Amino acid sequence: MTLRTYAARAVEVALVVALVALVAGAVVGQPVLLSFVETGSMEPTLDAGDGFVAVPAVLAGPPSEGDVVVFRAQELQGGGLTTHRIVDETDRGYITRGDANPFTDQDGGEPPVTEDRIVAHALQVGGQVVVIPYLGTAITSVQNAMIGLQNAIATALGVDALLGPQGVGLVLFGVGIALFGLSAVLGRVEGPTRDRRRDRSRGGALDARRATLLLLVVVLLPANAAMVVPSGVHEMTVDGDTVAAAEGVDPGEQAAWEYTVRNRGFVPVVVVFESTDPTVSIPQYRRALGPGDTRELSIGVAAPPPGETRTGTVREYRYLLVLPPAVIEALHDGGPLLAWTTINAVLAGALLLLVSKTVGFGRVRTGGASRVSLWVRLRRRFG
């Protein structure tokens, strides 16, 4: 292959990786490889709408002063993901601030950012953030256009109250997959009736096995990110002075700590919380959360005496809702690895079944009959 061919393929791979990252980020509801800022709080480092390479916290290692991080805010703008720079470190956590802000987030009421709340680091080379100009602006424009189209279709079909825009979007995606598969099947059916030498001169063939492997990556990568990235250990700190000032709670008794559980992704999940600390009591919490759903979880932590603090921990597990919740819970009781492996097997099996029933695993011609429109093929096939 020529240098030009290698360069073209490198660009194709980069685009596929970027697309997978964006899909994964949408599914998880937090950055996966790529992210962007929506406001000007990080100017001049990042203008509103600029993107950056987001390195997962588990790979980036412990943060340090000067790092630009993405963290789960508790108070800023009502909570949610925020991209700001670490400017100091204390015993209670990190002090953060937007480069354009004259005061720190903690001056505005945001608690110090603990390490478990940091989900990603902005990639920096030579101390400078690697910026992707206008990435967020482009993504937002496409999202707005798609939402507008879905709203229009839902209203026109009279199913806006039943399905909603997201439901219509999923239906359209499924119809598109079905049409793609039907087109491939019809192309294969018509193929044997044509002259093979003429077909070879007019087009090539697609190796369905390689395409299936790529589809598995595209599907399983964001699916596993949706389960793995939000999971982990969460820390909560109780201040003895605050407890002493409250009524009805004595040192050693259980002080309530309210935790908000959110599903920021577009895929329903089952969330399981378990205590990993003898000083923490937690009710059995196993809930199915739909896209955008929020639930409150009350966790009990043994109150410390005045002048002391106590940190408790709980572990969160997330599973995609591809099986009935009761089945997922039973699998989790057998071990998180069992549940995770089973869900991956279900997703992979469903995708392989779809491919086998549509295009098969052989070589699929991309020339000749494939140039005929799907509408013409449908008329030939069923007319």
N, C-alpha and C positions, 0 to 999 in steps of 0.2 A: 504493500500500500504506500501511497505517496504521503509526503508530509502534510499536504492539504487534507487528505482523507483522515489522517490521525488527528489533526486539529479539529475537523468537523465532528469526529466521534467524541473527542474530549469535551467539546461544547455540548453535545447531546447528553453525555453522562452528567455534566454539571447541571444542566437543566432538569434532568430526571431527579438528581439528588436534591436540588432546590425544591422541586415540586413535592417530593416525598416529605421533605422537612416542613413545608408549609402545611401540607395535609395533616402531618403528625401534630404540628402545633395547634391546628384547628380542633383536632380530635381530643388532644390532651387539655387544651385550654391554657397552655403555657408554652414558652419557647422551646423549640427543638431544632437546634442547629442555626436557625435564622429567627430574628425578631426585629421589632422596630419600635420607635417611640412615637407617641401621638401628640405630645405637647412640647413646648419649648423650654422646659425646665432644665434640660441638659445642654442648652446652647452655651458656647459655640461648638462644643464637642459633637453634639448630635442635634441637628435641626429637627423640627417637627416633621414627621414623615420619613426620616432617615432610618435605614436598617443597619443591622450589625450582626456579626457572627456570634451566636450564643453557645458558649461551652457549658455543658451540664455541670452542676456543682460537684457531682460525684467524680468527675474527671478532672476538674480544675484544681481541686485540693482546697486547703484552708484559705480563706480570703485574707487580704492585708490592706493596710491603708493605701489609698490611691486606686484601688480596683473599682471598676464600674460593674455593679451587680444588679441582677433582677431578683427582687424579693417579694414575698407576700406581705403587703402592708396590712395593718389592722385598722388604722385610723385615716390614713391619707385617702382623700376622695372616696370615703366610705369603704375602704378596703379593696384589695385586689393587687394585681401585679404592678410594681413600680420599678423603674430603672434609674438608679441614682448612684453616686460615688461614695465610697467609704472614706470618711475624713478622720475618724478616730476609733479607738477600741476601748471599751470599759469592761468591768467584771460582769456586767449584765448583758453585754452585747455590743454590736457595732453602731457607731454614729454615722448617719448618712445625710447627704445633701445633694440637691441638684446643682450643677455647675452654675446655673443662672440665678439660683436662689440666694438671698443674703443671709438666710438663717437655716439651721439644720432641721431635718424632719422631726427630730426629738424636741426641738423648741416649739414645734407646732402640735405636740401631743402624741406623736408616734412613739411607741416603746422602742428601746434599743433593739436592733435587729439581731436575733439569734441565728446561729449557723444553720439550724434546721429550716429556717424560713427563706434561705437563699436558694434559688432554684437554678440559677445560671450566672456565668460571668461573661462580660463582653470581651471578646478577643482583643488583646492589645499587643502591638508590635513596636518595640522601642519606646514603650510608655504611652503610645498613641492608640486610641480605639480604631479598629479597622471598620470604616464606615462604608455602607452601601447606599449611596444617595438615592432618595425617592423610592426606595423599596416599599416602605409603608404606604406612601401615597398611591402607588400602583396597585398594591393589594387591596387597599380600602376602596379604590375606584371600582375594581372588579367585583368586590363583595357587594358594594352598593348596587351595581348594575344587576348582579344576580338576584339580590333580594327584591329589587324592583320588578324584575321579570317574574320571579316566583309569586310575588304579591298579585301581579296582573293576571297571571294564569289561574291562581287560586280563586280570584274574584270572578274571572270570566267563566270558570267551570262551576262556580257556586259551591266550592268545597273549602272556602277559606275558614269557615267556622269548624269544619270537621277535621281537616288535616293541618291547616296553617301553612305558612310559607315553607317551613322546614320540612314538613311532611310532603308537600308538593315537590320540593327539591329532591327528596329521597325517591319519590315515585319517578320523576324525570330521569334520575340517574339509573334506576333499575330498568326503565324502558330503553334508555340508551344502550345499556349492557346487553339487553335482550336483542335489540336490533343489530348490534354488532355481531353477536353470536349467530343470529339468523342469516345475516349477510355472508358470514364465513361458511356456514353450512350450505347455503345455496350455491356459493362459488365452488365448493367441493363437489356438489352433486352434478353441476353442469360441466365440470372440468373434463370427465372421461369422454364426453361426446364430441370434444373438439380435437383438432389435430395437435398433437403434443409438440411437434417441431415448431408450429406456428406460435404456440403458447410460450415455448422457451425463448423464442426470439422477441416476444413482446413483454416479457416480465420474468421475475424470479420467483423464489419461494421463501416462505417464512418458516423457520424452525419453531414449531409450537412449544417444544420442550423448553427452549431458552426463553420464549415469551412468557411461559407459565412460571418459570423461575423468577423472572422480573416481577410478574404480578404478585407472586408470593411475598417478595420483598416489600413491594408497595403496600400490600395489605397488612402484613404481619408487623412491619416496623412501627407504623403509627399505633397499631393495636396494642403492641407491647409497651410502647411509650405511654399510652393512656393508662396502663396498669402499673407500670414500674415507677414512673417519674413522680406522681403524687404520693406514692406509698412511702413508708418509712417511719422513723421515730419522731414524735413531737414532744417538745419540752414545755413545761409550764412552771412558772415561778410564783410562789406565794410569799408575800411580805408579811412578817409577823406584826409589824406596826399597823399595817392596813387592817389585818384581822382583828387586832386589839381594839381598833377604833370602831369596828362593826359591832352590831348588837347580836347577841344570841350565839356567838361562836367563841369557844374557849380553846386555848392551846391544846393540841392533840385531837380535837374534834375535826370532822370533815368540813373543809371550806369548799364551797362550790366554785368551780372554774368553768365558765361558759366557753365552748369552742364551736365555731361555725364551720360546718361541713358543706363544701361547695362542689358542684360538678360544673366546671367551666367549659367542658368539652361539648361536643355535639352527639355523643353516643351514651346511652344509658349504662350505668355501672352499678355494681353491688359493692357497698362500702362496709368493711368490717373493722371495728376498733377493739383492741385488747390491751389490758394493762400489763406493763412490763416492770412495774415498781410496786413493792408491797405497801408503800404509803399512799398509793393511788387506788381509789375504788371507781369502777366504771360499770354502768349497767350494760347488759348484753346489747350491743349496738350492731345490728346487721340490717342495713336499709338499702333499698333500690332507689337510686336517684336518677331522674330523667335529665335531659339536657338543660343546663341552667338552673337546676333545682338547688335549694339551700335548706339545710336542716340545722337545728341547734342541738348540741350535745352537752349535757351537764356532767362534769367530771369532778369527783371528790378528791381533795388532797388534804392530808393531815396538816392542820394549821400549826406553824412553828410558834414559839414564844416570842414576845416583843424583842426587837433588835436582831432577829435572825430571819433568814429566808430559807425556803425549802423548794427544791426543784423536783417535780415529778415527771414521769415519762409514760407515754402511751404509744402503741404501734398501730399504724393504719395500713390496711390492705385494700386494694381495689381490683375488681374483676369486671371485664366487659359482660354485659347482660346478653350473652348468646345462648344461655340455657336458663330454665326456670330458676328463680332465686333460691328455692329450697334445695335444688340440686347443687348449685354453686356453694351454698353454705355447707352441705354435706361433704363436698369435695374439699372445702377449706378445713373442715374438721379432720380430714385425713392428711392434711399438710398443705401449706400454701403452694409448694412446688407441684403437688398433684393437681390442684385447681388450675394453676397457671398452665401446666402441660396439657391438660384436658381441653381448656379453652383454645389454645393454639392448635391442637389437633382438630377441633371442630371447625375452626376458621379455615385451616389448610384443606381439610377434607371437603368442605363446601365449595371452595374455589376449584379444587381438582375435579370434583364432580361436575361443576359448571363447564369447565374446559372440555372434559371428556364428552359431554353431551352436546357440545356446540361444534368446536373445531377439531377435537381429538388431539392426539399427541404426536402425529406425524408431521410431514412438511405440507404447509398450506400455500398454494399458489397466490402470488400477489400481482400477477399480470393477467393478460387475456380477459377471462370472464370477470375478474375483479374490477375492471374498468366500467362495467355495466352498472348502472345505478340500481340501488336496492329496490326502488319502485318497479323497475322493469323486471328484475329477477322475481319479485313477488307475483307479478302478473304471469310470467312464464311458468312459475311453479304451481300456482293455484288457479290460474285463469282457465 
